[in-house]
Amino acid sequence: MSTELKKKTVLLIEDDEELRFLMAKILQKENYNVTEASNGQHAMELLESSECPELIILDLMMPEMDGAEFLVKIKSHVKCASSRTVIVSGYD
């Protein structure tokens, strides 16, 4: 049996490339596997072909599919409906 603990996976959905890069680096430094998506549509495509993450960090305001629409879709996505979601936004 391996003594190495399995890294937890975070799906980071953020359209601002620089902010997404910085957030991913912080999470990786804290020993998380990070999958990145630039919008909700891209994230849904990633989820179709991968394991569900333990945590989703979600921006609300994005092109193509915004965070609110993604939340509706993910809650009806049987495979990943139990993933926890943290919402972040620059919207005041």
For each residue, the residues with C-beta under 8 A, 3 or more apart:
1:
2:
3:
4:
5:
6:
7: 31 32 33
8: 32 33 53 54 55
9: 32 33 34 35 51 53 54 55
10: 27 32 33 34 35 53 54 55 56 57
11: 35 37 43 46 47 53 55 56 57 83
12: 20 23 24 27 34 35 36 37 57
13: 36 37 38 39 40 42 43 56 57 58 59 62 67 70
14: 19 20 23 36 37 38 57 59 62 88
15: 20 38 39 59 61 62 63
16: 19 20 59
17: 20 21 38
18: 21 22
19: 14 16 22 23
20: 12 14 15 16 17 23 24 36 38
21: 17 18 24 25
22: 18 19 25 26
23: 12 14 19 20 26 27 57
24: 12 20 21 27 28 34 36
25: 21 22 28 29
26: 22 23 29 30
27: 10 12 23 24 30 32 34
28: 24 25 31 32 33 34
29: 25 26
30: 26 27
31: 7 28
32: 7 8 9 10 27 28
33: 7 8 9 10 28
34: 9 10 12 24 27 28
35: 9 10 11 12 46 50 53
36: 12 13 14 20 24
37: 11 12 13 14 40 42 43 46
38: 13 14 15 17 20 42 62
39: 13 15 42 43 62 63 64 65 66
40: 13 37 43 44 58 62 64 65 66 67 69 70 73
41: 44 45 64 65
42: 13 37 38 39 45 46 64
43: 11 13 37 39 40 46 47 56 65 70
44: 40 41 47 48 65 70 73 74 77
45: 41 42 48 49
46: 11 35 37 42 43 49 50
47: 11 43 44 50 52 74 77 79 80
48: 44 45
49: 45 46
50: 35 46 47
51: 9
52: 47 79 80 82 83
53: 8 9 10 11 35 56 80 83
54: 8 9 10 83 84
55: 8 9 10 11 83 84 85 86
56: 10 11 13 43 53 74 83 84 85 86
57: 10 11 12 13 14 23 85 86 88
58: 13 40 67 70 71 85 86 87 88
59: 13 14 15 16 62 67 87 88 89
60: 66 67 68 87 88 89 91
61: 15 66 67 89 90 91
62: 13 14 15 38 39 40 59 65 66 67
63: 15 39 66
64: 39 40 41 42
65: 39 40 41 43 44 62 69 70 73
66: 39 40 60 61 62 63 69 70
67: 13 40 58 59 60 61 62 70 71 87 89
68: 60 71 72
69: 40 65 66 72 73
70: 13 40 43 44 58 65 66 67 73 74
71: 58 67 68 74 75 85
72: 68 69 75 76
73: 40 44 65 69 70 76 77
74: 44 47 56 70 71 77 80 81 83 85
75: 71 72 81
76: 72 73 81
77: 44 47 73 74 80 81
78: 81
79: 47 52
80: 47 52 53 74 77 83
81: 74 75 76 77 78
82: 52
83: 11 52 53 54 55 56 74 80
84: 54 55 56
85: 55 56 57 58 71 74
86: 55 56 57 58
87: 58 59 60 67
88: 14 57 58 59 60
89: 59 60 61 67
90: 61
91: 60 61
92:
